[in-house]
Structure formats: C-alpha cells, structure tokens
Amino acid sequence: MRVRKSLSVWKFVSILTIKLEVQLGCCVFVMHPPIELPTTCATARITAAANPSLKACLDPKYSSHDVHNQERDADERSHVFNHLCRECKSLGFNTIDLNDGSLELPEETLLRFVSLIKIGGLKAKSQFAIRFNKSDIPVGGRAFGAYAISSPRSEFVEDVDLLITRAERCLEAGADMRTIDADDVRKDAGSMHADIIAKVIGRLATFPVQTLIEEVEAMATQQPISKKTACVVGGTGFVASLLVKLLLQKGYAVRTTVRDPDNHKKVSHLTALQELGELEILAGDLTDEGSFDAPIAGCDLVFHVATPVNFASEDPENDMIKPAIQGVLNVLKSCVKAKTVKRVVLTSSAATVSINTLEGTGLVMDEKDWSDLEFLTTVKPPTWGYPASKTLAEKTAWKFAEENNIDLITVIPSLMAGPSLTPDVPSSIGLAMSLITGNDFLINMALKGMQMLSGSISISHVEDVCRAHIFLAEKESASGRYICCAANTSVPELAQFLNKRYPQYKVPTEFGNFPSKAKLIISSEKLIQEGFDFKYGIEEIYDQTVEYFKAKGLLQN
C-alpha cells in the first residue's frame, strides 16, 4: 500500500504517531523531528534533552560510562552499565532507553543490557532505527518519500525482518517497551510506503493494522470518519449527564432529551459539555408519545436513562409506575420508527433483582433473578413504588423488544456515588454519604430501609456505571441483562469501614440489633466475564465522593 502523493505525509505521520502512542504504549513509532507528546515514562534521553540542569548533570556520567566501547570486555561493560542504571534510578528516572546503536550491538550484549536494566529495578526500552531516506537509496525503495538528503548512508542494518526479530527477542528478555524509530522523515516528503509501517506493526502489535492505516489516512486527508450518533434520554440526571460527557469524549455525536431545553438553570451543566463535541439538547417527555421521534431519528444507539422518581408519593401507581412503563414504550416506539437504531441500552436498577422474601445470608442474586412483584404490590413496604416501577418497566421493555426485533440491553446498577455534574447533589449520593454526614433520617429510614428491603447495601461509582453502558452498547456479543455493582456490604460493615478510613467524621458504628451482615449480594460476574473492568472499588468511590462533598461545602476537611 502506498499513500497517494496528494496526502500530506507529515500530517499522516504525526497522526499515526499519536494514535500509536495512545493505542500501544508498548510499541511506539517515534518520528523525527520529535513531536510533543504526553508520555507515561521518563527516559534519561528525553528528559535530559528537555531539562538543561538534568542534562548537565547526566552528560559527564554518560561520557564516563561508555557502555558501547567495544574495547571493554563484556564483564567491564556490564559493571559500567550497572553503575549507570543505579545513577539513573537515583536521579528519579524509571526507564533506560537503549537507542540508536541497538542493531549494531551483538545480540547477546543487547539482551544482557535488557536483563541488567530489569535487575536494577528499571524499565527497559529498546529502540531500533530504520533509516530508509538516505540519498543513495533509490527513490522507489525509500520508506518515507522522495526527499533526498546529502548525508552518507546509515551504518544501521536496513533489514526490517532483522529489526522485528531483534525487537521480539528484547521483549522475550523482559523489555517493557520497544520503539521503532523511522529517521529523517521530512515535511517535504511527498509519499510514503505505509506497507513498511504495517509490516512492523503487524508483527509487533496486537490490533488491526489495516484499520489503523485507513483511520489515519482519513484523518490526515481531512476526510472525517463518520461519527456514530447516540441519543441519551433524560440528559439532566446524575447518570445521564456523565454518560453524555463520556460519549462526547469518545467521539460520538450526541443528542439528549430534557423536559425543557429553555430552562437554562437545569441544563447549564449540559450546555457546558457542548465544548467537548457535537451535542444537541432537545425536548422530550416520557408521557408524550412521539416526542422522541425527532431526537432518535437517525441515531445508531439509544440510552434510555430517564425514569420518574417520587419517593414521597402517596400514589405511586400514577406518579411512578404508569409513567415509567409509558416512557419505556414511547422511547422504544420511536426507535422502531427511526429504523437506524442498532441497539438500545436501558438503565434499570438493582431493585429489579434483589427484593424477595428469601431467608438466610450469603445468597447470590444474578441476572436470572427478578424482584418479587407480588410482595411489593400487596405488602407495599416503604418506597415500594420505585422498585415496582423499575421492575415493571424493564419487563415491559423486554416484551416490546422481543415483539419488535429490537436489540435491547439492560444495565442494572446498584446505589451510585462519585462526583456529579449536576448543579444539585443527587439523592443517591446523599444516601451513600449519610453515615459520614450524620443524617439520622437518611440513615434510619433510607439506608437501613434499603438493607431490609433489598438485602444489602450495594454500591458502584457512577463513572463505572456509565462506562458499562457504553461498553455494552459497543460490545457486539453482549445480550440480555447486566448487573453493575462494585461492592456489596451492610450498614454496620459500611459504617466500620468509613469510621476507620475517615476517623475525623466520627461515623457511628453501633446499630443495636440491626443485622450486621447482608442477606445477599448482587453479582456482576456476567459483566466482568464479558470483558468489563471496574475502575473503582469502595475505597476510591468514597474518597472521590468525600472530596466532591468538600468541594460543595458539605463537609469540612
């Protein structure tokens, strides 16, 4: 494959470098002149070049530790190299960059250096140079363009297969990274052999080379790859607003619906996200059939996050249950009309899984389980309307999806905490933080009530919940229901944890005869088996939420 002459080769190379830096981490093409890129490791060569004081400190050490001096014997070179590693580590470096001469060194010497770096507690980065742009190489055989320079032919080996083999051996010896340095790429170059890049990446990387080359070429020629469009129903909420943000950051064009787009106070946190990408804020009402037709038309993905919530309602049937069911049907009907929607992701709740009359402890609930609707609608425990509405709405969604051939996924999150984009603090965060803030009403009525009704206190970070939504929307093999829960605990256990981690807040730990153990856990095993990784455990969830409360002025330091 040869990139056409009309393409800006330098732009192609720059974008390719950035994409590889992000996607690989362990196999990076470094193009010269160097491009300013964020890096996760400090190498002596790079850092010294950027920091004159460090360079002045290191240069004498390099001159006195000439490990490339072939007049030294192997043991002496190893001793000198060990000394260099120790001094680099003492200066704060974490990576030794074996560059420029890697192919000139005997292979056994190179591999020994890699081993010595690892023994010294540092990371080894082997760098190999391909110099195809020399003036005495015929134009057609140069990797990077027809721009000839007058310098003599490089002494480095031009054999790409040898380079790849040597890089593979370095990895086998323990190298953490390898860099393929394509020297003398010039802005003047009119063409390049992308197949040479593809050959190297194809052997040393683990992602589709052809796809990357096509993406980069489209970017470099300013022919944008068509964006996928996602609609988020109910964008003002805790979960939905962060979901909108993450979708924009992933490059989606996003439409989100709110009841009143002109209410600037309620949508200010959404309008602030428009600087991240293409975001439309449109009107939509769960109870108004057809109001989602326009927002969903032309969309690839739909995330239905909105649900009516009124825990103080004296008429849950009309205030929550019927609107929730009607809202699900209205959204799904609009998806059918659109004919472009490839998948719908519905935000459900752990309350659809965990409420039952089972006895004992140590029970494990998963996606096959449903909350006991007969118990909820006959006994009507406190706040029964919410779990009943979520359970009935999800069951309605599954029935409609099956009848209308809709690819539906439901995400079943637990109680959520973490920082919120919303102007006001979401009620779920207030509940999760009630033991720290000392809100007796929330502790006694809501938090204890949750454990008694649902069997446990199950918690997730809102970012993980949003990430799970996107992960499952994009994962072709995903199907059915997915529980998303990072931690299962009880009120007394949670209090003990919080009291130990944040002693300054004097969290209460005595709860009398209240059950110290959770009756059950809700399992995220299916989600994990699908390939999802939780970023946050309970420690990180609360650390971030405490900082969020401090920033809001709701907690003292």
C-alpha positions in Angstrom: 0.0 0.0 0.0 1.4 3.4 -1.0 -0.2 6.6 0.4 -1.0 8.9 -2.6 1.2 11.9 -3.2 -1.7 14.4 -2.6 -1.7 13.3 1.0 0.3 15.4 3.5 2.8 12.8 4.6 4.0 14.7 7.6 0.4 15.1 8.8 -0.2 11.3 8.2 3.0 10.5 10.2 2.1 12.9 13.0 -1.4 11.5 13.4 -0.1 7.9 13.2 2.5 8.6 15.9 -0.2 10.0 18.2 -2.6 7.1 17.6 0.1 4.5 18.2 1.3 6.3 21.3 -2.3 6.1 22.7 -3.2 2.6 21.5 0.0 0.7 22.1 2.0 2.1 24.9 4.5 -0.7 24.4 5.2 -0.3 20.7 5.6 3.3 19.5 6.8 4.7 16.2 8.8 7.8 17.1 9.1 10.1 14.1 11.8 12.8 13.8 11.8 15.7 14.4 10.3 14.7 17.7 6.6 15.5 18.3 5.5 16.9 21.6 3.5 14.1 23.2 2.5 13.3 26.7 4.4 10.3 28.0 3.9 7.9 30.8 7.6 7.2 31.4 10.6 9.4 31.8 13.7 8.3 29.9 17.1 9.7 30.5 17.5 10.7 26.9 14.2 12.5 26.6 14.1 14.1 30.0 17.7 15.3 29.8 17.0 16.9 26.5 14.0 18.8 27.9 15.7 19.8 31.2 19.1 21.6 30.9 20.0 21.1 34.5 19.5 17.4 34.3 21.3 17.3 31.0 24.3 19.0 32.6 24.2 16.5 35.5 23.9 13.5 33.2 26.3 14.3 30.4 29.5 13.7 32.4 28.1 10.4 33.6 27.4 9.3 30.0 30.9 10.2 28.9 32.4 8.3 31.8 30.2 5.3 31.3 30.7 4.5 27.7 28.9 1.1 27.6 29.2 1.0 23.8 33.0 1.0 23.9 33.8 -2.3 22.2 37.4 -2.2 23.6 35.9 -3.0 27.0 35.3 -6.7 27.8 31.8 -7.9 28.5 32.2 -8.0 32.3 33.6 -4.5 32.4 30.8 -3.2 30.2 28.2 -4.9 32.5 29.8 -3.3 35.6 29.7 0.1 33.9 26.2 -0.4 32.8 25.1 -1.4 36.3 26.6 1.8 37.6 24.7 3.8 35.0 21.4 2.1 36.0 22.0 2.9 39.7 22.7 6.5 39.0 19.8 7.0 36.6 17.5 5.4 39.3 18.9 7.7 42.0 18.1 10.7 39.7 14.4 9.6 39.5 14.4 8.0 36.1 12.3 4.9 35.7 13.3 3.9 32.1 16.5 3.2 30.3 16.2 3.9 26.5 18.6 1.6 24.6 18.6 3.7 21.4 20.5 4.4 18.2 23.0 1.6 18.4 20.7 -1.3 19.2 21.2 -3.1 15.9 25.0 -2.6 16.0 25.4 -4.3 19.3 25.9 -8.0 19.3 22.5 -9.5 20.2 23.8 -11.2 23.4 25.1 -7.8 24.6 21.8 -6.1 23.9 19.8 -8.8 25.7 22.2 -8.7 28.6 21.7 -4.9 28.9 17.9 -5.5 29.0 18.4 -8.1 31.7 20.6 -5.7 33.8 18.1 -2.9 33.5 15.4 -5.1 34.8 17.6 -6.4 37.7 18.3 -2.8 38.5 14.6 -2.1 39.1 14.1 0.0 35.9 12.1 -0.4 32.7 13.9 -1.3 29.6 13.0 0.4 26.3 14.8 -0.9 23.2 14.8 1.4 20.2 15.7 0.4 16.7 16.3 2.8 13.8 15.1 2.3 10.2 16.9 4.8 8.0 15.4 4.5 4.5 15.7 8.0 3.4 19.3 8.2 2.5 20.3 9.8 -0.8 22.0 6.7 -2.2 18.8 4.5 -1.8 16.7 4.7 -5.0 13.6 6.8 -4.5 11.2 3.9 -5.0 12.9 2.0 -2.2 12.7 4.6 0.4 10.2 4.2 3.2 9.5 7.9 3.6 9.2 9.9 0.4 11.3 11.2 -2.4 13.1 13.9 -0.4 16.8 13.0 -0.6 19.3 14.3 1.9 23.0 14.5 1.4 24.2 12.6 4.5 26.0 9.3 3.9 24.1 6.0 4.1 23.4 4.9 7.7 25.5 2.2 9.1 22.5 0.7 10.7 21.0 -2.5 9.3 18.3 -1.8 6.8 16.8 -5.3 7.1 13.2 -4.9 8.5 12.8 -8.6 9.3 16.0 -8.5 11.3 14.8 -5.4 13.2 11.5 -7.1 14.0 13.2 -10.3 15.2 15.6 -8.3 17.4 12.7 -6.4 18.9 10.8 -9.6 19.6 13.9 -11.1 21.3 14.2 -7.9 23.5 10.6 -8.4 24.6 11.3 -12.1 25.4 14.2 -10.9 27.5 11.9 -8.7 29.6 11.9 -5.3 27.8 8.9 -3.3 28.7 8.7 -1.3 25.5 10.1 -1.2 22.1 10.4 1.9 19.8 10.8 1.7 16.0 12.5 5.0 15.0 11.9 6.0 11.4 14.7 8.5 10.9 14.7 11.5 8.6 11.0 11.8 7.9 10.7 15.2 6.3 7.8 17.5 5.9 8.8 17.8 2.3 8.2 14.1 1.6 5.5 13.6 -1.0 4.7 10.0 -0.4 5.4 7.1 1.9 5.3 3.3 2.0 2.6 2.5 4.5 3.2 -1.2 3.9 6.6 -1.0 5.7 4.9 0.5 8.7 2.2 -2.0 8.5 4.7 -4.9 8.4 6.4 -3.7 11.6 3.2 -3.0 13.5 1.6 -6.2 12.2 4.4 -8.3 13.8 4.9 -6.3 17.0 1.3 -5.1 17.7 -2.0 -6.8 18.6 -4.5 -4.6 16.8 -5.8 -4.5 13.2 -3.1 -2.7 11.2 -5.2 -2.1 8.1 -8.0 -0.4 10.2 -5.4 1.9 11.8 -3.9 2.9 8.5 -7.3 3.6 7.0 -8.3 5.7 10.0 -5.1 7.7 10.0 -5.3 8.3 6.2 -8.9 9.6 6.6 -7.8 11.9 9.4 -4.7 13.2 7.6 -6.6 14.0 4.4 -9.2 15.8 6.5 -11.9 13.3 5.5 -13.5 12.7 8.8 -14.6 9.2 9.7 -18.4 9.3 10.0 -19.4 9.7 13.7 -21.9 7.4 15.3 -24.8 9.3 16.8 -26.2 8.4 20.3 -29.3 9.6 21.9 -29.4 9.9 25.7 -33.0 10.1 27.0 -33.2 12.2 30.2 -29.9 14.1 30.0 -30.1 16.3 33.1 -29.7 13.4 35.6 -26.8 12.2 37.6 -26.0 9.2 35.4 -27.2 10.6 32.1 -25.2 13.8 32.2 -22.0 11.9 32.8 -22.9 9.4 30.1 -23.3 12.3 27.7 -19.8 13.6 28.6 -18.2 10.2 28.2 -19.9 9.7 24.8 -18.6 13.1 23.6 -15.1 12.2 24.8 -15.3 9.0 22.7 -16.2 11.0 19.6 -19.9 10.3 19.4 -22.3 13.0 18.1 -24.8 13.1 21.0 -28.4 14.2 21.2 -30.0 14.3 24.7 -33.6 14.9 25.7 -34.8 17.1 28.6 -38.3 18.2 29.5 -37.5 21.9 29.0 -34.4 22.8 26.9 -35.0 26.5 27.6 -34.7 26.1 31.4 -31.1 27.3 31.5 -30.6 26.6 35.2 -31.5 22.9 34.8 -29.5 22.4 31.6 -26.4 24.5 32.3 -24.3 21.5 33.1 -25.2 20.1 29.7 -24.6 23.2 27.7 -21.2 23.3 29.3 -20.4 20.0 27.7 -21.0 21.3 24.2 -17.4 22.4 24.0 -16.4 18.7 24.1 -18.1 17.9 20.8 -21.4 17.8 18.9 -24.2 17.9 21.4 -27.8 18.8 20.8 -30.2 19.3 23.7 -33.8 18.6 22.6 -37.2 18.4 24.2 -38.7 15.1 25.1 -41.4 14.0 27.6 -41.8 10.4 28.8 -45.6 10.7 28.8 -45.8 12.3 25.4 -45.9 9.6 22.6 -44.0 10.8 19.6 -41.9 13.4 21.4 -38.8 11.2 21.0 -39.3 10.6 17.3 -37.1 13.6 16.2 -34.4 13.2 18.8 -34.0 9.4 18.0 -34.3 9.7 14.2 -31.0 8.8 12.5 -29.4 7.6 15.7 -27.2 4.5 16.0 -27.5 4.0 19.7 -30.2 5.0 22.2 -29.6 5.1 26.0 -32.9 5.3 28.0 -31.8 6.6 31.4 -34.8 8.7 32.5 -37.3 7.4 35.0 -39.9 9.2 37.2 -38.9 9.2 40.9 -41.0 10.4 43.8 -40.3 8.5 47.0 -42.8 10.7 48.9 -45.6 9.9 46.6 -48.9 8.8 48.1 -50.0 7.5 44.7 -47.0 5.5 43.3 -49.2 3.8 40.7 -49.9 7.1 38.9 -46.8 9.0 39.9 -44.2 6.4 39.1 -45.4 3.1 37.8 -47.6 4.1 34.9 -45.3 6.9 33.7 -42.2 4.6 33.8 -44.0 2.0 31.7 -45.4 4.6 29.3 -41.9 6.2 29.0 -40.2 2.9 28.0 -42.9 2.2 25.4 -42.7 5.7 23.9 -38.9 5.6 23.6 -38.9 2.1 22.0 -41.7 3.0 19.6 -39.6 5.9 18.4 -36.6 3.5 18.0 -38.8 1.3 15.7 -39.8 4.3 13.6 -36.2 5.5 13.2 -35.1 2.3 11.5 -31.5 3.3 12.2 -31.1 2.3 15.8 -28.8 -0.7 16.2 -29.0 -1.1 19.9 -31.0 0.3 22.9 -29.5 0.3 26.4 -32.0 0.7 29.2 -30.9 1.8 32.7 -32.7 -0.5 35.1 -31.9 -0.9 38.8 -30.7 -3.4 41.4 -34.2 -3.0 42.8 -35.4 -5.2 40.0 -33.3 -8.1 41.2 -32.8 -8.2 44.9 -36.2 -7.8 46.6 -37.6 -11.1 47.8 -38.8 -12.9 50.9 -36.0 -15.4 51.0 -34.4 -16.2 54.4 -30.8 -16.5 55.4 -27.5 -14.9 54.5 -24.9 -15.4 51.7 -27.5 -15.5 48.9 -26.2 -14.6 45.5 -28.5 -12.9 43.1 -27.8 -12.5 39.4 -29.5 -11.5 36.1 -31.8 -14.5 36.2 -33.5 -13.2 39.3 -36.4 -10.7 39.5 -37.8 -8.8 42.5 -41.0 -10.2 43.9 -43.7 -8.0 42.4 -46.5 -9.8 44.3 -44.8 -8.9 47.6 -44.2 -5.3 46.5 -47.8 -4.7 45.4 -49.6 -6.4 48.2 -47.4 -5.7 51.3 -46.4 -2.3 49.9 -43.3 -1.7 52.1 -41.9 1.9 52.3 -40.8 3.2 48.9 -42.3 0.2 47.2 -43.4 2.3 44.2 -39.8 2.7 42.9 -38.7 -1.0 42.7 -42.2 -1.9 41.3 -42.0 0.8 38.6 -38.4 -0.2 37.6 -39.3 -3.9 37.5 -42.5 -3.5 35.5 -40.8 -1.0 33.1 -38.0 -3.4 32.4 -40.3 -6.4 31.9 -42.4 -4.2 29.5 -39.2 -3.3 27.6 -38.2 -6.9 27.1 -41.6 -7.8 25.9 -41.8 -5.0 23.4 -38.2 -5.5 22.2 -38.9 -9.2 21.5 -42.1 -8.4 19.6 -40.4 -5.7 17.5 -37.0 -7.2 17.0 -35.1 -4.6 19.0 -31.6 -5.3 20.2 -32.0 -4.4 23.8 -29.5 -4.4 26.7 -30.4 -3.6 30.3 -27.9 -2.3 32.8 -28.8 -3.0 36.4 -26.8 -0.6 38.7 -26.6 -0.5 42.4 -26.6 2.6 44.6 -24.3 5.1 42.9 -21.8 7.6 44.3 -19.0 9.7 43.0 -18.8 13.3 41.8 -21.8 14.6 39.9 -22.0 17.2 37.0 -25.5 18.2 38.1 -26.0 21.6 39.8 -27.6 19.9 42.8 -26.3 16.9 44.8 -28.2 13.8 43.6 -30.2 12.0 46.3 -28.3 8.7 45.8 -25.0 10.5 46.7 -26.7 12.0 49.8 -27.9 8.5 50.8 -24.4 6.9 50.2 -22.8 9.7 52.3 -25.4 9.7 55.1 -23.2 7.8 57.6 -20.5 10.4 57.1 -22.7 13.5 57.2 -24.6 12.1 60.2 -28.1 12.5 58.6 -30.1 10.4 61.0 -33.2 10.5 58.8 -31.4 9.0 55.8 -29.5 6.5 58.0 -32.6 5.2 59.8 -35.3 5.5 57.2 -33.5 5.1 53.8 -30.1 3.3 54.3 -31.4 0.8 56.8 -34.6 0.5 54.9 -32.6 -0.3 51.7 -30.8 -3.2 53.5 -34.0 -4.5 55.0 -35.9 -4.3 51.7 -33.1 -5.2 49.2 -31.0 -7.4 51.3 -27.7 -5.4 51.2 -26.1 -2.1 50.6 -24.6 -2.4 47.1 -22.5 0.4 45.7 -20.9 1.5 42.4 -19.1 4.5 41.1 -21.3 6.5 38.7 -18.4 6.6 36.1 -18.2 2.8 36.1 -21.9 2.6 35.5 -21.7 5.0 32.6 -18.7 3.1 31.2 -20.7 -0.1 31.4 -23.5 1.5 29.4 -21.1 2.4 26.6 -19.1 -0.9 26.8 -22.3 -2.9 26.4 -23.6 -0.7 23.7 -20.4 -1.3 21.7 -19.8 -4.9 22.6 -21.3 -7.0 19.8 -21.5 -10.2 21.8 -23.4 -8.5 24.7 -27.0 -9.6 25.2 -29.6 -9.5 28.0 -29.3 -8.1 31.4 -26.1 -7.0 33.2 -25.7 -6.2 36.9 -23.2 -3.4 37.6 -22.1 -3.4 41.2 -18.6 -2.8 42.6 -19.2 -3.7 46.3 -21.8 -5.4 48.4 -21.9 -4.7 52.2 -24.3 -3.9 55.1 -25.0 -0.8 57.1 -22.8 -1.9 60.1 -20.0 -3.1 57.9 -20.0 0.1 55.8 -20.0 2.2 59.0 -17.0 0.3 60.3 -15.1 0.8 57.0 -16.0 4.6 56.9 -15.1 5.2 60.6 -11.7 3.6 60.1 -11.0 5.4 56.8 -12.3 8.8 57.8 -11.9 9.0 61.6 -12.3 12.8 61.6 -16.0 12.4 60.8 -16.8 10.2 63.8 -19.1 7.8 61.8 -21.5 5.9 64.2 -20.8 2.2 64.4 -23.3 0.9 67.0 -26.6 -0.2 65.5 -28.1 -2.4 68.2 -29.9 -5.5 66.9 -29.8 -4.3 63.3 -28.4 -7.2 61.1 -24.7 -6.9 60.8 -24.4 -9.0 57.7 -26.1 -8.5 54.3 -28.7 -11.1 53.4 -27.4 -11.3 49.8 -25.0 -10.0 47.2 -25.8 -9.0 43.6 -23.2 -10.4 41.3 -21.5 -8.6 38.4 -19.9 -11.7 37.2 -21.6 -11.7 33.8 -20.5 -8.1 33.1 -16.9 -9.0 34.1 -16.9 -12.2 32.0 -18.0 -10.0 29.1 -14.7 -8.2 29.5 -15.6 -5.1 31.6 -13.1 -3.9 34.2 -14.3 -1.8 37.2 -12.1 1.2 37.7 -13.2 2.0 41.3 -13.5 -0.1 44.4 -15.3 1.1 47.6 -12.2 3.0 48.8 -11.9 5.0 45.6 -15.7 5.5 45.4 -15.8 7.1 48.9 -12.5 9.0 48.5 -13.8 10.8 45.4 -17.3 11.3 46.9 -15.8 12.8 50.1 -13.7 15.2 48.0 -16.9 16.1 46.0 -18.7 16.9 49.2 -15.8 19.1 50.4 -15.9 21.0 47.1 -19.6 21.5 47.6 -19.1 22.9 51.1 -21.0 20.0 52.6 -18.0 18.6 54.6 -15.2 20.1 56.5 -11.6 19.0 56.0 
